[in-house]
Amino acid sequence: MIHSDQMALNERAVLVLDKLVRHYIDDGVAVGSRTLSKLPAMGLSSATIRNVMADLEESGFIHSPHTSSGRIPTAKGYRFFINTLLRVDSVDRKSYKQISGRFEGVSDPLSILVNATELLSQITSFAGILSTPDVGSTCIRQIEFIKLSRNRVLAILVTEDGQVQNKVLSTEIEYTNSDLVEATNYFNHKYSSRCISVVRRKLLALMKKDRKKMKREMSTAVRMASKLFEQNTTTSEDVLISGESNLLSIADFTEINRLRTLFEAFRTKKILLDLLQGSLSESGITIYIGEESGIESLRDCSLISAPYKQDNQIVGVLGVIGPTRMHYEEVINTVDITARIVSNALSMQHSA
């Protein structure tokens, strides 16, 4: 989780802040001292609570959204609540089994990831988000070049994780079927089981050399593969998003301009990718609340994310974007369980 410096709060202030945050998350209405005084196990008068709330507001943990006496948590208040007061239970076996069952019959990597984002949005009623693995880290199983016509060649790329991609390449030279078979054999002998990023660098280096001195099959393989990887810088979208429309029905998002900037972030995805990539080095749950993300369009949102793995190596991040007023323990559990299940599914598929 993201941590920040917190001032020490006395016992009364902690109690009031805890009850206020929980009540506001449940009801979505600014909380007053009279409301808190009636809560079970509160044990404080309305006047005492009012004084404590005034101190909490002065310290930046709560604020008044308008002129009423009610208060709501700030990002600082939510941060203290999450870091100090929230108790997230260990992964529930029943929940794990239920979510895991939604992945039955899903085998190829992209379908696993798409299914994860859809599942996150369905369970939480917020937006599910996921950064896909860097294509450069994907290894090549084999490539095949097939002649289609005089100046068109079909390149078939099969990666170690089971994905198959087809690209039609335009060529300046007419290659015979035997030329392409030799180029296919040469490439697979040299580069099978190597990562795409490594192969791309080697091909770029070879392209700068005098190809007249290359053997014919080597020259053809370099030409064809270079064309393929020029057009194939990514196997899928860098960021998958599902359920953005869920946010339209949330009362917390009422200002049209803020919604517009939020959906622009969903559309362009670049800033979201950068935010997720920043969590790649984290081993557990990461939470950004409001302005903590450093992204203006997410000022009214929280992002809860966790890395997912393949063969014990972190390859991406998945999570949920919703309002700052959310049941954090429930969303944290959902994100945590989904990351574990996706990691298992990818690793099993890769070893199959």
ABEGO torsion letter per residue (X at the ends): XBBBBBBBBBAAAAAAAAAAAAAAAAAGBBBBAAAAAABBGAGBBAAAAAAAAAAAAAAGABBBABABABBBBBAAAAAAAAAAABBBBBBBAAAAAAAAAAABGBABAAAAAAAAAAAAAAAAGBBBBBBBBBAAABBBABBBBBBABAABBBBBBBBAAGBBBBBBBBBABBBBAAAAAAAAAAAAAAABGBBAAAAAAAAAAAAABBAAABBAAAAAAAAAAAAAAAABABABBABBBBGAAAAAABAABABAAAAAAAAAAAAAGAAAAAAAAAAAABABBBBBBEAAAGBAAAAABBBBBBBBBBGGBBABBBBBBBBABBBAAAAAAAAAAAAAAAAAAAAAAAAX
